[in-house]
Amino acid sequence: MWGGGGGGPRGGGRRGGAPPHRCVFIEARDASGRIFVHRRTAGKLVFPSHYDMFVGGVVGAGESYDEAALREAEEELGVTGLPRPEPLFKFLYEGGGHSWWSYVYQVRCELPVHPQVEEVAWHTFLTDAELERRLGDWPWVPDGLDGYRRLQAFRASP
């Protein structure tokens, strides 16, 4: 999910007493409502060859969450002209000695995708049921899996 920079989630992150940085998680669905799922390249320093159901990354200095969500979605999907991702909720991710403020978004991508080859080894669009069946079978990035569980709970709440 996270772009090439090495200082953000899955590329090092912050440890110890440093304040958490800000990140965006974007669920991208195609025209049929299927979710974009990808496998990270084997050369990634953190979670190589793990799967993710989000695109996203670190919010830049002076950048809003909304700006970062659109930038990251277009960069990682390899498209231009996406509609602005819809913000859903924020949460603090904490795991493996890392923590970051995370904002979850959703976006409809009806354009052909061309993911970044240096970030994405494989990709497809899966239905919700197909994704659920693979949760126990594939190795998933921990923050993406946590974000996905939170998204499911968010959608199930009244």
Phi and psi in degrees as GROMACS dihedral restraints (atoms count N, CA, C in turn):
[ dihedral_restraints ]
;  ai    aj    ak    al  type     phi  dphi    fc
    3     4     5     6     1   -83.0    20    10
    4     5     6     7     1   139.5    20    10
    6     7     8     9     1   -61.3    20    10
    7     8     9    10     1  -179.0    20    10
    9    10    11    12     1   -68.2    20    10
   10    11    12    13     1   -14.0    20    10
   12    13    14    15     1   -56.9    20    10
   13    14    15    16     1   138.9    20    10
   15    16    17    18     1   -89.0    20    10
   16    17    18    19     1    -2.4    20    10
   18    19    20    21     1   -97.2    20    10
   19    20    21    22     1    -1.2    20    10
   21    22    23    24     1  -105.5    20    10
   22    23    24    25     1  -166.2    20    10
   24    25    26    27     1   -53.0    20    10
   25    26    27    28     1   143.2    20    10
   27    28    29    30     1    63.6    20    10
   28    29    30    31     1     3.8    20    10
   30    31    32    33     1  -128.5    20    10
   31    32    33    34     1    14.3    20    10
   33    34    35    36     1   139.7    20    10
   34    35    36    37     1   -57.7    20    10
   36    37    38    39     1    67.5    20    10
   37    38    39    40     1  -175.8    20    10
   39    40    41    42     1  -107.7    20    10
   40    41    42    43     1   144.0    20    10
   42    43    44    45     1  -125.7    20    10
   43    44    45    46     1   169.2    20    10
   45    46    47    48     1    65.3    20    10
   46    47    48    49     1  -137.7    20    10
   48    49    50    51     1   -84.9    20    10
   49    50    51    52     1    -0.4    20    10
   51    52    53    54     1   -65.5    20    10
   52    53    54    55     1   140.7    20    10
   54    55    56    57     1   -65.7    20    10
   55    56    57    58     1   147.6    20    10
   57    58    59    60     1   -63.5    20    10
   58    59    60    61     1   143.9    20    10
   60    61    62    63     1   -90.5    20    10
   61    62    63    64     1   178.4    20    10
   63    64    65    66     1  -106.7    20    10
   64    65    66    67     1   138.4    20    10
   66    67    68    69     1  -137.3    20    10
   67    68    69    70     1   159.5    20    10
   69    70    71    72     1  -121.6    20    10
   70    71    72    73     1   141.9    20    10
   72    73    74    75     1  -119.7    20    10
   73    74    75    76     1   121.6    20    10
   75    76    77    78     1  -119.6    20    10
   76    77    78    79     1   120.6    20    10
   78    79    80    81     1   -85.0    20    10
   79    80    81    82     1   117.0    20    10
   81    82    83    84     1  -105.7    20    10
   82    83    84    85     1   126.3    20    10
   84    85    86    87     1  -117.7    20    10
   85    86    87    88     1   147.1    20    10
   87    88    89    90     1   -84.2    20    10
   88    89    90    91     1  -175.9    20    10
   90    91    92    93     1   -61.2    20    10
   91    92    93    94     1   -24.6    20    10
   93    94    95    96     1   -89.8    20    10
   94    95    96    97     1    -0.8    20    10
   96    97    98    99     1    87.3    20    10
   97    98    99   100     1     8.1    20    10
   99   100   101   102     1   -80.9    20    10
  100   101   102   103     1   151.3    20    10
  102   103   104   105     1   -91.1    20    10
  103   104   105   106     1   134.4    20    10
  105   106   107   108     1   -70.6    20    10
  106   107   108   109     1   123.9    20    10
  108   109   110   111     1  -127.2    20    10
  109   110   111   112     1   139.2    20    10
  111   112   113   114     1  -142.3    20    10
  112   113   114   115     1   161.1    20    10
  114   115   116   117     1  -110.8    20    10
  115   116   117   118     1   131.3    20    10
  117   118   119   120     1   -67.0    20    10
  118   119   120   121     1   154.3    20    10
  120   121   122   123     1   -67.3    20    10
  121   122   123   124     1   155.3    20    10
  123   124   125   126     1   -68.2    20    10
  124   125   126   127     1   -21.4    20    10
  126   127   128   129     1   -84.9    20    10
  127   128   129   130     1    -1.2    20    10
  129   130   131   132     1   -64.9    20    10
  130   131   132   133     1   140.5    20    10
  132   133   134   135     1   -69.8    20    10
  133   134   135   136     1   -34.9    20    10
  135   136   137   138     1  -116.5    20    10
  136   137   138   139     1   128.2    20    10
  138   139   140   141     1    53.0    20    10
  139   140   141   142     1    51.2    20    10
  141   142   143   144     1   -60.9    20    10
  142   143   144   145     1   143.0    20    10
  144   145   146   147     1    60.4    20    10
  145   146   147   148     1    19.2    20    10
  147   148   149   150     1   -89.1    20    10
  148   149   150   151     1   156.2    20    10
  150   151   152   153     1   -95.1    20    10
  151   152   153   154     1   156.6    20    10
  153   154   155   156     1  -147.3    20    10
  154   155   156   157     1   146.2    20    10
  156   157   158   159     1  -108.0    20    10
  157   158   159   160     1     8.9    20    10
  159   160   161   162     1  -127.1    20    10
  160   161   162   163     1   154.6    20    10
  162   163   164   165     1  -108.8    20    10
  163   164   165   166     1   161.7    20    10
  165   166   167   168     1   155.8    20    10
  166   167   168   169     1  -165.3    20    10
  168   169   170   171     1   169.1    20    10
  169   170   171   172     1  -164.9    20    10
  171   172   173   174     1   -80.7    20    10
  172   173   174   175     1   138.9    20    10
  174   175   176   177     1   -78.2    20    10
  175   176   177   178     1   127.0    20    10
  177   178   179   180     1   -72.1    20    10
  178   179   180   181     1   160.4    20    10
  180   181   182   183     1   -58.4    20    10
  181   182   183   184     1   129.4    20    10
  183   184   185   186     1    78.1    20    10
  184   185   186   187     1     0.6    20    10
  186   187   188   189     1   -99.2    20    10
  187   188   189   190     1   143.1    20    10
  189   190   191   192     1   -82.8    20    10
  190   191   192   193     1   162.1    20    10
  192   193   194   195     1   -56.8    20    10
  193   194   195   196     1   -45.0    20    10
  195   196   197   198     1   -61.4    20    10
  196   197   198   199     1   -43.0    20    10
  198   199   200   201     1   -63.5    20    10
  199   200   201   202     1   -43.2    20    10
  201   202   203   204     1   -64.7    20    10
  202   203   204   205     1   -38.5    20    10
  204   205   206   207     1   -61.7    20    10
  205   206   207   208     1   -45.6    20    10
  207   208   209   210     1   -66.8    20    10
  208   209   210   211     1   -45.5    20    10
  210   211   212   213     1   -60.3    20    10
  211   212   213   214     1   -50.7    20    10
  213   214   215   216     1   -64.4    20    10
  214   215   216   217     1   -41.9    20    10
  216   217   218   219     1   -61.9    20    10
  217   218   219   220     1   -46.6    20    10
  219   220   221   222     1   -65.4    20    10
  220   221   222   223     1   -41.9    20    10
  222   223   224   225     1   -61.9    20    10
  223   224   225   226     1   -51.6    20    10
  225   226   227   228     1   -74.4    20    10
  226   227   228   229     1   -30.8    20    10
  228   229   230   231     1   -83.3    20    10
  229   230   231   232     1   -17.1    20    10
  231   232   233   234     1    71.9    20    10
  232   233   234   235     1    42.0    20    10
  234   235   236   237     1  -132.4    20    10
  235   236   237   238     1   163.4    20    10
  237   238   239   240     1  -130.3    20    10
  238   239   240   241     1   151.1    20    10
  240   241   242   243     1    89.0    20    10
  241   242   243   244     1    20.8    20    10
  243   244   245   246     1   -66.4    20    10
  244   245   246   247     1   149.7    20    10
  246   247   248   249     1   -66.2    20    10
  247   248   249   250     1   157.5    20    10
  249   250   251   252     1   -64.3    20    10
  250   251   252   253     1   126.7    20    10
  252   253   254   255     1   -58.6    20    10
  253   254   255   256     1   143.6    20    10
  255   256   257   258     1   -89.0    20    10
  256   257   258   259     1   122.2    20    10
  258   259   260   261     1   -72.2    20    10
  259   260   261   262     1   139.5    20    10
  261   262   263   264     1  -114.5    20    10
  262   263   264   265     1   -56.4    20    10
  264   265   266   267     1  -164.8    20    10
  265   266   267   268     1   162.3    20    10
  267   268   269   270     1  -112.0    20    10
  268   269   270   271     1   152.6    20    10
  270   271   272   273     1  -154.6    20    10
  271   272   273   274     1   159.6    20    10
  273   274   275   276     1   -96.6    20    10
  274   275   276   277     1   115.4    20    10
  276   277   278   279     1   -85.6    20    10
  277   278   279   280     1   132.6    20    10
  279   280   281   282     1  -137.0    20    10
  280   281   282   283     1   121.2    20    10
  282   283   284   285     1  -173.2    20    10
  283   284   285   286     1   143.0    20    10
  285   286   287   288     1    58.7    20    10
  286   287   288   289     1    32.5    20    10
  288   289   290   291     1    79.9    20    10
  289   290   291   292     1     5.4    20    10
  291   292   293   294     1  -114.3    20    10
  292   293   294   295     1   155.4    20    10
  294   295   296   297     1  -152.3    20    10
  295   296   297   298     1   145.9    20    10
  297   298   299   300     1  -156.8    20    10
  298   299   300   301     1   145.2    20    10
  300   301   302   303     1   -73.0    20    10
  301   302   303   304     1   128.7    20    10
  303   304   305   306     1  -124.3    20    10
  304   305   306   307     1   136.3    20    10
  306   307   308   309     1  -119.1    20    10
  307   308   309   310     1   123.0    20    10
  309   310   311   312     1   -94.5    20    10
  310   311   312   313     1   133.6    20    10
  312   313   314   315     1  -127.5    20    10
  313   314   315   316     1   166.5    20    10
  315   316   317   318     1  -133.7    20    10
  316   317   318   319     1   149.5    20    10
  318   319   320   321     1  -148.9    20    10
  319   320   321   322     1   148.6    20    10
  321   322   323   324     1   -99.4    20    10
  322   323   324   325     1   124.0    20    10
  324   325   326   327     1  -115.6    20    10
  325   326   327   328     1   102.5    20    10
  327   328   329   330     1   -97.1    20    10
  328   329   330   331     1     7.5    20    10
  330   331   332   333     1   -94.7    20    10
  331   332   333   334     1   154.4    20    10
  333   334   335   336     1   -64.1    20    10
  334   335   336   337     1   133.5    20    10
  336   337   338   339     1   -93.7    20    10
  337   338   339   340     1   148.6    20    10
  339   340   341   342     1  -137.8    20    10
  340   341   342   343     1    73.8    20    10
  342   343   344   345     1   -58.6    20    10
  343   344   345   346     1   154.2    20    10
  345   346   347   348     1   -64.4    20    10
  346   347   348   349     1   120.6    20    10
  348   349   350   351     1   -66.1    20    10
  349   350   351   352     1   -27.2    20    10
  351   352   353   354     1   -75.4    20    10
  352   353   354   355     1   -13.6    20    10
  354   355   356   357     1  -109.4    20    10
  355   356   357   358     1   -33.5    20    10
  357   358   359   360     1  -120.2    20    10
  358   359   360   361     1   118.4    20    10
  360   361   362   363     1   -86.6    20    10
  361   362   363   364     1   -28.0    20    10
  363   364   365   366     1  -158.2    20    10
  364   365   366   367     1   149.2    20    10
  366   367   368   369     1  -153.3    20    10
  367   368   369   370     1   158.3    20    10
  369   370   371   372     1  -162.1    20    10
  370   371   372   373     1   175.6    20    10
  372   373   374   375     1  -113.3    20    10
  373   374   375   376     1   129.1    20    10
  375   376   377   378     1  -117.7    20    10
  376   377   378   379     1   147.9    20    10
  378   379   380   381     1   -70.0    20    10
  379   380   381   382     1   165.7    20    10
  381   382   383   384     1   -58.2    20    10
  382   383   384   385     1   -43.3    20    10
  384   385   386   387     1   -64.8    20    10
  385   386   387   388     1   -41.3    20    10
  387   388   389   390     1   -63.3    20    10
  388   389   390   391     1   -42.1    20    10
  390   391   392   393     1   -63.1    20    10
  391   392   393   394     1   -46.7    20    10
  393   394   395   396     1   -56.7    20    10
  394   395   396   397     1   -41.0    20    10
  396   397   398   399     1   -64.8    20    10
  397   398   399   400     1   -27.2    20    10
  399   400   401   402     1   -92.3    20    10
  400   401   402   403     1    -8.0    20    10
  402   403   404   405     1   -59.0    20    10
  403   404   405   406     1   -36.6    20    10
  405   406   407   408     1   -89.1    20    10
  406   407   408   409     1    -9.2    20    10
  408   409   410   411     1  -100.5    20    10
  409   410   411   412     1   -32.5    20    10
  411   412   413   414     1  -104.3    20    10
  412   413   414   415     1   150.5    20    10
  414   415   416   417     1   -77.7    20    10
  415   416   417   418     1   122.3    20    10
  417   418   419   420     1  -109.6    20    10
  418   419   420   421     1   146.8    20    10
  420   421   422   423     1   -63.3    20    10
  421   422   423   424     1   133.9    20    10
  423   424   425   426     1   -61.0    20    10
  424   425   426   427     1   -41.3    20    10
  426   427   428   429     1   -70.2    20    10
  427   428   429   430     1   -34.3    20    10
  429   430   431   432     1   -66.4    20    10
  430   431   432   433     1   -41.7    20    10
  432   433   434   435     1   -64.4    20    10
  433   434   435   436     1   -41.9    20    10
  435   436   437   438     1   -62.1    20    10
  436   437   438   439     1   -45.8    20    10
  438   439   440   441     1   -61.2    20    10
  439   440   441   442     1   -38.4    20    10
  441   442   443   444     1   -65.3    20    10
  442   443   444   445     1   -44.2    20    10
  444   445   446   447     1   -62.3    20    10
  445   446   447   448     1   -41.0    20    10
  447   448   449   450     1   -65.5    20    10
  448   449   450   451     1   -38.2    20    10
  450   451   452   453     1   -64.5    20    10
  451   452   453   454     1   -42.8    20    10
  453   454   455   456     1   -61.3    20    10
  454   455   456   457     1   -42.9    20    10
  456   457   458   459     1   -65.6    20    10
  457   458   459   460     1   -39.2    20    10
  459   460   461   462     1   -61.0    20    10
  460   461   462   463     1   -44.7    20    10
  462   463   464   465     1   -71.1    20    10
  463   464   465   466     1   -26.2    20    10
  465   466   467   468     1   -83.5    20    10
  466   467   468   469     1   -16.9    20    10
  468   469   470   471     1   -77.3    20    10
  469   470   471   472     1   148.3    20    10
